[in-house]
Amino acid sequence: MATIQERKSKDGKTSHKVTVRLKGHPTRTATFKRLTDARLWAQQTEANIRQGRYFQTSETRKHTVTELIDRYLRDYIPQKLDCRNQT
């Protein structure tokens, strides 16, 4: 479900902060100058999350730092060692 908060800055400008929260999914937020843009983003984001098309962070959550380090040691270190041996 999306909630929209109207916010005023010190200089009097109005912005709209949108928060989309759906059970089982991370919270998404964005800020817009126009209310119509905020509503449109909220509707599109909710629909994409429900249909499984919103993957902004899901790919990064599949991998751990340990896997990243192992991949670096396996794939990049041997290449660097080969370059040193060739010169």
Sequence and secondary structure as in RCSB ss.txt:
>XXXX:A:sequence
MATIQERKSKDGKTSHKVTVRLKGHPTRTATFKRLTDARLWAQQTEANIRQGRYFQTSETRKHTVTELIDRYLRD
YIPQKLDCRNQT
>XXXX:A:secstr
 EEEEEEE TTS EEEEEEE  TTS  EEEEESSHHHHHHHHHHHHHHHHTT   TTHHHHT  HHHHHHHHHHH
THHHHHHHHHH 
